Amino acid sequence: MLTELWNDAAGGFHPVSASDFLPHSRLHEIQLRRLRAVITRAYDAVELFRQRMNERGLTPAAIRSLTDLQHVPFMVKTDLRDTYPFGLFASPMSEIVRLHASSGTTGKPIVVAYTREDVNVWAEVMTRTFAACGLHRGDILQNAFGYGLFTGGLGAHYGAEALGATVIPISGGNTDRQIMLLRDFNVTALCCTPSYFTYLIERAIELGADLRELPLKVGIFGAEPWSEGMRSHIENTAAIKAYDIYGLSEIIGPGVASECEAQHGLHIFEDHFYPEIIDPDTGAVLPDGSEGELVLTTLSKKAMPVIRYRTRDITTLMTEPCTCGRTLRRIRRIGRRSDDMMIIRGVNVYPSQIEAALLTVKGTVPHYQIILTREQGLDQLAIEVEVTPELFSDEIRALEIVRTRLSQAIERIINIRAEVRLVEPHTIARSEGKAKRVIDRRNQ
């Protein structure tokens, strides 16, 4: 339960879940019991899972320890599309109380389902998320994650209400109103994508509003990778603490993992989501501390169990204990995905590397696009970067100095020379959700 422990030593009610501090032996007992139950549920009710288990000569009885999970077949995103819409459900529709879905812009949407128990677990892990980020009863949370079929808005909403916070369900967009409500409603916390918050900062400056003078103290950001440089920009310009959270619609939505106040890795709520790190090429399980692809198994999902789901996110299960005292393992912040890798002239390049380089140079703002083209069979990399209004109105020599520094910073990190194009403020389209960073025109 979420209210098992309450600590008012800080001068107010601050929720702490006992599940975050379980002894490892007790946590492993819970994980194994739930793992065996969810494997059995999926085997009995999901044809695709049962077929793949049978092909390997496996039955639920083969799962006698947590390490036995490595013998179970993986699930990938195409499995959800191939079984559209309800082929992975393990509960009858009469027990399903919620459906969410992806936008389906690249084909059939991914559909995910929840029973009443699943919704309660979702609210629980989101409450633990907000508590880990320092929120408590009495906070006022402006929820700028999108509501609707996207899982972000409602997931955060129910968790914040269960925490005892006041929720403003504004959803994404309408940026001027967002700024007005931040001021007029004395908002203390806000959640959205980090790229949208950078736009909110920019728009606030244009409107003459100084976010540093508002009661806002915490930003909770997820749904896209973002760098430490982006965190520094947000914290310095808005005078808040910026926390990273992690989730996937396929698993539950937001609430799979969260930073705590130490801001050093994200605690996985592994009593509900069992993590593995694998070699993305061979599929072999790697020991904690190794970098690889994150694989997740839902331990308590009823409507749609997801077993050994390949997230494509590259990270590490950290080995050192956290100063907050939580016994849940942490993953290093997600900076890249195996499927967002760009291969340019034989070199592996990730958007997060380019963002990290850009944010080391003063005079730019964190709005950029990566444009890939091909000329005479050779890949070309161009990066459009917005500069500050002050720099854009400065002399040409100052712009050239910044352009040269950016080019050098990028080449140091990715070992490829890129064409850097400095563009005036507001040239690059802003996003109310996930930012579109890469435009690939190589096959046009």
C-alpha positions in Angstrom: 0.0 0.0 0.0 1.1 3.5 -0.7 0.4 4.9 2.7 2.3 2.2 4.6 4.8 4.8 5.8 4.3 8.5 6.3 7.1 10.8 7.5 6.3 14.3 8.5 9.8 15.1 9.7 10.2 17.6 6.9 7.2 19.6 8.2 4.5 18.0 6.1 3.1 14.7 5.0 5.5 13.0 2.7 4.5 9.5 1.4 7.0 6.7 1.4 6.1 3.3 0.1 7.5 0.4 2.0 7.7 -1.5 -1.3 10.6 0.8 -2.2 12.7 -0.4 0.7 12.1 -4.1 0.8 15.0 -6.4 1.8 16.4 -8.1 -1.3 15.3 -11.5 -0.1 11.7 -10.4 0.4 11.7 -8.6 -3.0 12.9 -11.7 -4.8 10.2 -13.8 -3.2 7.6 -11.4 -4.5 9.1 -11.3 -7.9 9.3 -15.0 -8.3 5.7 -15.6 -7.1 4.4 -12.9 -9.4 6.6 -14.1 -12.3 5.3 -17.7 -12.1 1.7 -16.4 -11.9 2.0 -14.1 -14.9 3.8 -16.7 -17.0 1.0 -19.1 -16.2 -1.7 -16.5 -17.1 0.0 -15.7 -20.4 0.5 -19.3 -21.3 -3.2 -20.2 -20.6 -4.8 -17.2 -22.2 -2.5 -15.8 -25.0 -2.1 -18.0 -28.0 1.1 -16.4 -29.4 2.9 -16.8 -26.1 1.8 -20.4 -25.6 2.9 -21.2 -29.2 6.4 -19.8 -28.7 6.8 -21.5 -25.3 5.8 -24.8 -26.8 8.3 -24.3 -29.7 11.0 -24.2 -27.0 9.6 -27.1 -25.1 8.7 -24.9 -22.1 5.7 -24.8 -19.8 5.1 -22.5 -16.8 6.4 -25.3 -14.6 9.9 -24.7 -16.0 10.0 -21.3 -14.2 11.5 -22.3 -10.9 13.8 -19.3 -10.3 14.2 -15.8 -11.6 17.2 -16.9 -13.7 14.9 -19.3 -15.6 13.3 -16.3 -17.2 16.2 -16.1 -19.6 14.9 -19.2 -21.4 11.5 -17.6 -22.2 11.1 -16.1 -25.7 11.2 -12.3 -26.2 8.4 -10.1 -27.2 8.9 -7.2 -29.6 6.8 -4.2 -30.8 5.8 -5.9 -34.0 4.1 -8.6 -31.9 1.6 -6.0 -30.7 0.9 -4.8 -34.3 0.7 -8.3 -35.7 -2.0 -9.2 -33.1 -4.0 -6.0 -33.5 -6.3 -5.2 -31.8 -6.9 -7.7 -29.0 -4.7 -10.7 -29.8 -2.5 -10.4 -26.7 -5.3 -9.9 -24.1 -5.4 -12.3 -21.2 -8.6 -11.0 -19.8 -12.1 -11.1 -21.3 -13.4 -7.7 -22.5 -15.9 -7.8 -19.6 -13.0 -7.3 -17.2 -11.2 -4.7 -19.2 -12.0 -1.1 -18.1 -9.5 0.9 -20.2 -8.0 0.8 -23.6 -5.1 3.0 -24.8 -3.4 3.1 -28.2 -0.5 4.6 -30.0 -1.0 7.1 -32.8 -0.5 4.4 -35.5 1.4 6.9 -37.7 3.7 4.1 -38.9 1.0 1.4 -39.4 -1.5 -0.2 -37.2 -1.6 1.3 -33.7 -0.4 -0.5 -30.6 -3.3 -1.3 -28.3 -2.9 -1.8 -24.6 -5.5 -2.8 -22.0 -6.1 -2.5 -18.3 -8.3 -4.3 -15.8 -9.4 -2.4 -12.7 -6.5 -4.1 -10.8 -4.1 -2.9 -13.5 -5.3 0.7 -13.2 -4.8 0.5 -9.4 -1.2 -0.7 -9.9 -0.7 2.1 -12.4 -1.9 4.7 -9.9 0.4 3.0 -7.2 3.6 3.2 -9.2 2.9 6.8 -10.3 2.3 7.8 -6.7 5.6 6.2 -5.8 7.1 8.1 -8.8 5.9 11.5 -7.6 6.9 10.7 -4.0 10.4 9.8 -5.2 10.6 13.2 -6.9 9.8 15.0 -3.6 6.1 15.7 -4.1 3.6 15.3 -1.3 0.0 16.0 -0.3 -0.6 19.7 -0.8 1.5 20.1 -3.9 -0.3 21.5 -7.0 0.6 19.6 -10.1 0.0 21.0 -13.6 -0.2 17.9 -15.9 0.8 18.9 -19.4 1.2 15.3 -20.6 -1.4 14.6 -23.3 -4.7 13.1 -22.3 -6.6 10.7 -24.5 -5.3 7.5 -26.1 -1.7 8.5 -25.1 -1.0 6.9 -21.7 0.9 9.8 -20.2 -1.9 12.2 -19.1 -4.2 9.8 -17.3 -1.3 7.8 -15.8 0.2 10.9 -14.1 -3.3 12.2 -13.2 -4.4 9.2 -11.1 -1.0 8.9 -9.4 -1.0 12.5 -8.4 -4.5 12.3 -7.0 -3.7 9.2 -5.1 -0.7 11.0 -3.6 -3.0 13.7 -2.4 -1.8 16.5 -4.7 -4.1 18.9 -6.5 -4.1 18.1 -10.2 -4.6 20.6 -13.0 -5.5 18.5 -16.1 -4.5 21.0 -18.7 -3.0 18.4 -21.2 -0.5 19.6 -23.8 -0.5 22.8 -25.9 -2.1 26.2 -25.3 1.2 27.4 -24.0 0.1 30.9 -23.1 -2.6 29.5 -20.8 -0.1 27.0 -19.3 2.1 30.0 -18.3 -0.9 31.9 -16.9 -2.1 29.0 -14.8 1.5 28.3 -13.5 1.3 31.9 -12.1 -2.3 32.2 -11.1 -2.8 28.7 -9.5 0.5 28.8 -7.6 1.6 25.6 -9.3 4.5 23.8 -7.5 5.1 20.9 -9.9 4.7 20.4 -13.6 5.0 17.3 -15.8 5.4 17.2 -19.6 8.1 16.3 -22.2 11.4 18.1 -21.7 11.3 19.5 -25.2 7.9 21.1 -24.5 9.2 22.6 -21.3 12.1 24.2 -23.1 9.5 25.9 -25.4 7.4 26.9 -22.4 10.5 28.6 -20.9 11.1 30.4 -24.2 7.5 31.5 -24.5 7.4 32.7 -20.8 10.4 35.0 -21.6 8.6 36.4 -24.6 5.6 37.2 -22.4 7.7 38.9 -19.7 7.1 36.1 -17.2 10.0 34.9 -15.1 9.5 31.2 -14.1 12.2 31.7 -11.4 9.9 34.0 -9.5 7.0 31.5 -9.4 6.2 28.8 -6.7 7.2 26.1 -9.3 9.9 24.0 -7.8 9.8 20.6 -9.5 9.6 19.5 -13.2 8.9 15.8 -13.9 9.9 15.0 -17.5 9.6 11.9 -19.6 8.4 10.3 -22.9 11.6 11.1 -24.8 15.4 10.9 -24.1 17.0 14.0 -22.8 20.6 14.8 -21.8 22.3 16.1 -18.7 22.9 19.3 -20.7 19.2 19.7 -21.2 18.6 19.2 -17.5 21.1 21.9 -16.6 19.5 24.3 -19.1 16.0 23.6 -17.5 17.2 23.9 -13.9 19.2 27.0 -14.5 16.6 28.9 -16.5 13.6 27.9 -14.5 15.1 27.5 -11.0 13.5 24.1 -10.5 14.7 20.5 -9.9 14.2 18.5 -13.1 13.5 14.8 -12.7 13.5 12.0 -15.3 10.8 9.4 -15.3 10.5 6.4 -17.6 7.7 4.3 -19.0 6.3 2.5 -22.0 2.7 2.2 -23.1 3.4 -1.5 -23.9 4.4 -2.1 -20.2 1.9 0.2 -18.4 2.6 3.8 -19.4 4.6 6.2 -17.2 5.5 4.7 -13.9 8.0 2.0 -14.8 11.0 3.8 -13.2 11.8 7.2 -11.7 14.7 9.3 -10.4 14.7 10.1 -6.7 15.9 13.3 -5.1 19.5 12.0 -5.6 19.0 12.4 -9.4 21.4 9.6 -10.1 19.7 6.8 -12.0 16.1 5.8 -12.2 14.7 3.3 -9.7 12.7 0.5 -11.4 9.6 -0.5 -9.5 10.7 -4.0 -9.8 8.1 -5.5 -7.6 5.9 -4.9 -10.7 8.4 -4.8 -13.6 11.3 -7.2 -13.8 14.3 -5.8 -15.6 17.0 -7.6 -17.6 19.9 -6.2 -19.7 20.8 -8.1 -22.8 23.3 -8.0 -25.6 21.2 -6.4 -28.4 22.9 -8.5 -31.0 22.9 -12.0 -29.4 20.0 -11.7 -26.8 22.3 -13.0 -24.1 21.6 -11.7 -20.6 24.3 -9.5 -19.2 25.3 -9.0 -15.6 24.4 -5.8 -13.7 26.7 -3.0 -14.5 26.9 -3.9 -18.2 25.6 -1.7 -20.9 22.9 -3.2 -23.1 19.3 -3.3 -24.1 16.6 -3.1 -21.4 14.1 -6.0 -21.4 11.1 -5.7 -19.2 8.5 -8.3 -17.9 5.3 -7.2 -16.2 4.9 -9.1 -13.0 1.3 -8.0 -12.1 -0.4 -7.1 -15.3 -3.7 -8.9 -15.7 -5.3 -7.6 -19.0 -2.2 -7.8 -21.1 0.9 -9.5 -19.7 4.1 -8.5 -21.4 6.9 -11.1 -21.1 10.5 -10.2 -21.9 9.7 -7.1 -23.9 12.6 -5.7 -25.9 12.4 -2.0 -25.3 15.3 -1.1 -27.6 16.5 1.4 -24.9 20.2 1.2 -24.2 21.1 1.5 -20.5 22.8 -0.2 -17.5 21.5 -1.7 -14.3 23.6 0.2 -11.8 25.3 -1.7 -9.1 26.1 0.8 -6.3 23.4 1.5 -3.7 21.5 4.8 -3.8 21.9 7.4 -1.1 18.1 7.6 -0.7 18.1 4.1 0.8 15.7 2.5 -1.8 16.6 -1.1 -2.5 15.1 -1.1 -5.9 17.7 -1.3 -8.7 18.3 1.7 -10.9 18.9 2.1 -14.5 21.2 4.7 -15.9 19.2 7.5 -17.7 18.1 6.5 -21.2 20.2 8.5 -23.6 19.7 6.4 -26.7 17.8 3.6 -28.3 19.1 0.9 -30.6 16.5 1.8 -33.2 17.2 5.5 -33.2 20.8 5.0 -34.2 21.9 6.6 -37.5 24.6 5.0 -39.5 26.5 7.8 -41.3 29.5 6.9 -43.4 29.8 3.7 -41.4 29.8 5.4 -38.0 27.0 4.9 -35.4 25.5 8.2 -34.4 22.7 9.0 -31.9 20.7 12.2 -31.6 21.5 12.4 -27.9 25.2 12.7 -28.8 24.5 15.7 -31.0 22.3 17.3 -28.3 25.1 16.9 -25.7 27.5 18.6 -28.0 25.2 21.5 -28.8 24.5 22.3 -25.2 28.2 22.8 -24.5 28.2 26.0 -26.6 26.8 29.2 -25.4 24.6 31.3 -27.7 22.3 28.5 -28.8 19.0 27.3 -27.5 17.9 23.6 -27.2 15.9 23.6 -30.4 17.6 21.7 -33.3 17.0 19.3 -36.1 19.2 16.7 -37.7 18.8 16.5 -41.5 20.2 13.5 -43.4 20.7 13.5 -47.1 22.7 11.5 -49.7 24.8 13.0 -52.4 26.5 10.9 -55.0 26.1 7.8 -52.7 27.7 9.5 -49.7 25.6 10.3 -46.5 25.5 14.0 -45.5 24.8 15.2 -42.0 23.5 18.7 -41.5 22.3 20.2 -38.2 20.1 23.2 -37.9 20.5 25.0 -34.6 18.6 28.0 -33.3 20.6 30.8 -31.7 19.5 33.3 -29.1 17.9 36.6 -30.3 20.9 38.5 -28.9 23.4 36.4 -30.9 21.3 36.5 -34.1 21.3 40.3 -34.0 25.0 40.4 -33.4 27.7 40.8 -36.0 28.4 38.1 -38.6 31.8 37.3 -37.0 30.1 36.3 -33.7 27.8 34.0 -35.5 30.7 32.4 -37.3 32.6 31.8 -34.1 29.6 30.0 -32.6 29.1 27.9 -35.7 32.7 26.9 -35.7 32.6 25.9 -32.0 29.5 23.9 -32.6 31.0 22.1 -35.5 34.1 21.3 -33.5 32.1 20.1 -30.5 30.0 17.8 -32.6 33.0 16.3 -34.4 34.8 15.7 -31.1 31.9 13.5 -30.0 30.8 11.7 -33.1 34.0 11.8 -35.1 32.2 13.0 -38.2 32.2 16.5 -39.6 28.7 17.9 -39.9 27.4 21.0 -41.6 26.1 23.3 -38.9 23.4 25.8 -39.9 22.6 28.6 -37.5 19.0 29.7 -37.8 17.1 32.6 -36.3 14.8 32.1 -33.3 11.5 30.3 -33.8 12.6 28.8 -37.1 12.3 25.2 -35.9 8.8 23.9 -35.2 7.9 23.4 -31.6 6.3 20.3 -30.3 3.6 19.9 -27.6 4.7 16.3 -27.1 7.7 14.4 -28.4 10.1 16.4 -30.4 10.9 15.3 -34.0 14.7 15.6 -34.1 15.7 13.7 -37.2 14.6 14.3 -40.8 15.9 11.5 -43.0 15.8 12.4 -46.7 18.4 9.8 -47.9 15.8 7.8 -49.8 13.9 10.6 -51.3 
